[in-house]
Amino acid sequence: MDKIQHKTIFVNGINMHVAESGEGPAVLFLHGFPELWYTWRHQMLFLSSRGYRAIAPDLRGYGDTDAPPSAASYTAFHIVGDLVALLDALGLDQIFLVGHDWGAVMAWYLCLLRPDRVKALVNMSVVYSPRNPRRKPLESLRAAFGDDYYMCRFQVPGEAEEEFARVDTTRTNEEISDISQTRSTLFNHLRAMQSELKNEPLKSNLLGKNRGRGSRDAKKCTYYIPVSQLANFSSTSPDQPVNQPVARPVDQPVDRLKVQTVPGEAEEEFARVDTTRLMKKFLTSRKPGPLCVPKHVGFGGSPNSPIVLPSWLTEEDVNYYATKFNQKGFTGGLNYYRALDLNWELTAPWTGSQIKVPVKFIVGDEDLTYTTPGVKEFIHGGGFKRVVPFLQELVIMEGVAHFLNEEKPEEINAHIYDFIQRF
């Protein structure tokens, strides 16, 4: 890991953390949820040792990259804008592109919107889905899988956080496998409150002893805020100058602040959630899709023995993820799901468009994205090839689940290397 360097680059209005290794033709890696640049560590070291420049950012909302509070700041245009600005900052005209999960979704969008910047694409887990001109994504998902489908459950800010916070950390791996972790700190909720609160006053005046872990401190801090001091908060709204006091009178009672910042008393339960254990359950999940979680069942299950990590995942790996998500929270990652319909609205001009860069697609036959009804038929029945006409290779890895780049790093390394060598 010493061969991987880290830097922060200002792109598209945010500070982005970027990991980089090697010299030569550039390969840009895009992670998914709930992942970080770290998910590509094996591929970065492998390719950098073979004459490539491996680049893996923490995407917007993750890790050490800034996390704007509003879901409206996580559209495909924001993410692609981040990536294009990153390439410009690094002096790169074109790159090889590798994506997984939500990183795969954004890789498709980068190829759709700026194909001139991509030499070739290796994408994993998530196929390219053409825009349905008659129905929004969430409407389609609800019609196909119901309101309990996990993407639908993630839509209401605070609802998924509240439900997820009820998870008993002794649940079984199978029963908890469909959790997408949604913890968010009090600080993130406060920042999102009508975009009127500047970070530093909140951090110093509100968080206090609370480190984004729980509500006992959070609740106390909330009640300790005198209403008269709310007017001292500064604005970070795009249409209002930074450091300018909020223009409208701020006379709401503190209870109103509490309602907006502690949805469903979620913080009271966050203190009980062990992120390390939850990350283990997430990364080792092998439950097939579609992932539906009824509200009356929640994200829990029955108690069982401690989780045994597979050979490809270490305690050090899990702790790295857990530490970063403890610091950042999960709201940034959830905002990608919450921007699904907004992406649909904004991409109307691209209805019917194809992905016209050379593509290799890889998915595990135990991946929830592959076992979801309709996906296999789309991939193998010709639909995928019609919307991705330059699809050159399709790889179905037997016995492999969702986090295939972690589970089978040597095989994924070889798949990427063999493909990009052609160009």
N, C-alpha and C positions, 0 to 999 in steps of 0.2 A: 504493500500500500504506500510505501515511501515514494514510489515512482509516480504517484498521482499527485498533481499540484492543484491547489485550490485558489480561486480568485473571485472577487465580486465585481460585476460589470453592470453599469447603469444602462438599461435597455427599456425603451417604450414606457418610460415613466416609473419604472420600478428598479430596485437593486436585485440582481439575479446572481445567485451563487452557482459557480461553474467549476466542475472537476475536469481535469485535462491531463492527458498522458501521451507522450510520443510525438514524433514528427513525421510528416508525409501527407498523403491524401487524407482529408478529414472525414471522420465518421461521427455523426451526431446521434446520440442515444436519448430517447424520450421515455421516461418512466410512467407508470400508471398509479392506481390507487389501491392500497395505501403504501406507496413506495417512495423512493428518493433516488438521487443519482446513484446511490450505493448499490442498487439492484444490478447495475451494470459493471461492477468492479471486476468480475472475472473476464468479461468481454473486453473491457478497456485494457487490462494488462496483457491479454492475449494479442490483440490487434496492434498495440503499441510496440510489442516485441517483434512484430513482423512488418514494420515500416509504415504504420498508419498513425494518424493523429486522432486519438479518441477523445471525444468531448461529451460530457454528460452534465446537464444543468439540473438543479432542483427547479422544477417548473413552478410557475406562479402559484402561490398559496402553500407551497411545501418547503420543509426544511429551513435552510438559511436564506431563502428567497422571500421577498416581500409578499404579504398576503392581503390584498385589498379586501375590505369587509363585504362589499356588495356582490351578490351573485351576478349582477349585470356586468361585472368587470372580468368575467371568466368565459366570455364567448370565444368561438373559434377565431374570430378576428383579433381579439386581444392576445391569445396564445400564439397564433401565427405571427402577429406583429412583434411579439417578444422574440420569437425565433429568428425572424428576418433581421431585426435589429442586432441580435446576438451575432449572426453571421457577418453583418456589416462591421460590427465592432472588432471581430476577430480577423477581418480582412479576407473573408472566404466568399468566393462567387458561387461555388457549388459544393455540395457535400453528398456523401452517402448517408442515408437516413435509416435508423433502426428504431422501431417503436413497439411498445407492449401495453395492452390494456388501454387506459385513457391516453397513454402516449401513442398508441397505435391510431386512435381516433384522430389525434392532433396531427399525426404524420400523414394520414389521409387528407386532412384539410390543407396541410402545407403543400402537398402534391397537387391538390385541386386548385388552390388559389395562387401558388407560386411554383409551378412545375419547372420554371427556369432555374431554380436554386437547388434542384435535386437530381443527382446523377442516376441513382437507383435506390430502391426501397426494399428493406427486409422488415416485414411487419408480422406481429405475433398476436394471436388470440382473438382479436376483434376484426371481423371482415368489414369491408367498405359497404355501407348501407346507403343506397341512393335515396335522395329526398322524395318522400311521398307528397305530391302536391295537394292531396285532398285531406290529409289528416296529420295533425301534430304528433310528434313522437310520444308524448305522454298519453295522449288519447289512444294511440295504437297499442302501447304497452298495457294500459288498463284494460283495453278490450281483449287482448290476448291472454293476460296473466292475472288480471284483477288488481284491486287497490292494494293488496298485500305484497305485490311484487316489490322487491327491495328498492328499485329506482324510484318507484312511486312513493314509497315510504320516506324517502330522503328529501322530498320536495319542500315540506313545510319547515322553515327554519325553527329549530328548537325541538320539533317533534321527534325527529330521529335521535337527537341528542338525549332527550328525556327517556325514550324507550331504551336506547343503548345503555344509558347509565344504570338501568335496573339489572343489567347482566350480572349474575353471580359468577365470580371468576373461577368457580369450581365446576362449570358446566362441561359437557362432553364436547370433544372436537367436532363430531358429526353434527350435533345439534346447534352449535354456535358458528358453524362454518360460513353461514350466510350473513354474518355481521359485516357491515362496512363501518369502521369506527368513526364515531361522530363527535367525540369530545371536543369541546371548544372552551376556551377560557373566558372568564368574566371580561377580561380585557377585549377579546374579540367581539363579544356582544356589545360592549359599550362603544367600541369604534364604529359598529354598524348602526348605532342609534341615530338615524337621520343624518349621518355624516357630519355631525356637529361637534364632535369631540376630538380634540387634538391629542396625539398619543402621549406626549410627555406629562401633561397635567394629570391624565388618567393614571399613568403608570405610577407617578409619585403619590398622588392623592388617594387613589382608589385601591390599588392592588395591595400595598402594604406587605403583610406577611404572606398573602395568598400568592402562590407561584403557579396559578393556573390549575391547581390540583383539586380543589374542593371548595365547598360553599361555606364552611363555618367561618373562615376568614372573609370569604367573599361577601357573605350576608352582612357581617359586621361592618365591613368597609362600606357597603352600600348604605346602610342606615346611618353611618357616621357622616355622610355628605350633607352639609347644610344646604337647604334650597337656595339660599342667597349666593352660594358659591358656584351654582350651576352656570350663572351668567359669565363666570370667568373662563369657562371652557372656550377654546378657540376652534375655528372652523377648519375642516379639511375638505369641504365640498368643492367639486371642480369649478363651480361658478362663483366661488366666494374666496377672496384673498386669504391666504394663510395668516394666522395670528389676528385676524379680525374677529372681534367678539360676535357671538351669535346675535343677529339683528332683532329677532322677535323676542318678546318678553318670555322669560323662562320662569314660570310660576307654578309648574306642575309639582304635585307632592312627590316626596321621595318614593312612595309606594308605586307610582307610575314608572319611575326609573327601575324599580325592582322587577316589575312585570316584564319590562322589555329586556332586562339583562339576565334574569334568572327564569327562563321559560320552564314551567312545570317543576320548579324547585330542582332543576337538573343539577345545579352545582352541589346541592346537599348530598347527591348520590355520586357525583364524580369522584369525591374523596375516597370512595370505596373501590373504585375501578383500578385494577392493576394493569397498566398499559402493556407491560412486558408480557404478561400472560395472554392478553388479548392478541398481541402481535403474533405470538406463537400459534394461537388457534387460527388466526387469519392466514398466515403463510403456509401452514401445513394442511389447510382445508382441501378436501377432495370430493366434496359433495357436488353432484351434478346439478345443472340448472334445469328449469328456471328457479331462481331463489325467491321463495315467497315466505314472508314472516307475518302471520296473522297477529293483529294487535293483542288479542286475548292471550296469545302464547308468548309474544315478545321475542327478544333475542336470547332468551335463556334456555334452560333445559334441566336435565337431571344431574346431580353431582356425580363426579367420578374421580378416578385417580389422576395424578399429575400427568401433564403432557410429556411425551417422549419425543424429542426432536429427531427428525430424520438425519441421515449422515451428511446431507448437503447443507444443513442449517445449524449454525453454532449459537451458543449463548451470546457470544460477542456480536454476532450479526443481529440477533433479536434486540439486544440492548442498544445498539446503535439506532435502530428504527424507533424503539420506544422512547429513547432520550429526545430525539428530534420531535416526535409527535407530542410528547409531554410539553415541550417548549412551545410548539406552534399551535397545537390543537388540530382538529380535523375539519374545521369549517371550510378552509380553503379547498380541500379535496372534494367536499360535498358540493361546493358551489359549481363544480363542473357538471354534476347531475342537474343542479337547479337551473342551469343555463340551457338545457336541452331544447326547450320550446323556443327560447330566444334565438338560438342558432338556426332553428327551422325558419323563423321569420326573416332573419337576416340573409339567409342563403337562397332565397327564392330565385334570384337571377341565375343560379347554378343548377336549377332543376334539370335533370336529364344529362348532366355533364358526366364525363368519364374520367377515370384516373389514367393519365397517359404518360407514365414513367415506367421503366422496367421494375417489376415487382416479384419478390419471392415471399410467399406467405406460409407461416408455420403455426400449427396449433396442436395441442395435445388431445388425444381422444378421450381423456378424462377431464378436460377443461370445461368448466361450466358454460363458457361462451360457445362451445362446440356442441354440447349436449342439450342446449336450449332448443325446444321444438322449432323446426323450420330452418335452422341454420345449416344442418348437413345437406338438406335438400337444395338450399340456395347455393352452397359451395359446389356440390357434386352434380347438380342438375343443370349447370350452364349459366345460372343467374350471375354468379360472381365474375365469371369470365366476360360476360357482356358488359359489366360496368367497369371492369379492370382489364381492358383488352390486351395490355402488355404484360399480363401475368405469365411469368416464365416458369415458375416452379411452385408447386403446392405440396407441402410436407405435413403429413398427419403422424405425429409421434405417438407410438403405442405405449400405454401405461403411464402417460405423463399428464399432470394436471395443469392448473392455471399459471403458476409461477415457473414456467418451463426454463427460463434463462437462469434461474437459481437452482432448480432441480437437476437439470442436465446441462451444466455450463460447457463441458467439453464438446458436446454435440452441437449446441447452439453456436459456440465459437467457430466450429468447422463449417456450419451452414452459412454463417455470415461471410466468413473469409472466402469460401469457395465461390460465392455469388459475386461479391464485389471485385474479385480479381479479374472478372471478365471485362471490366470497363476501364 
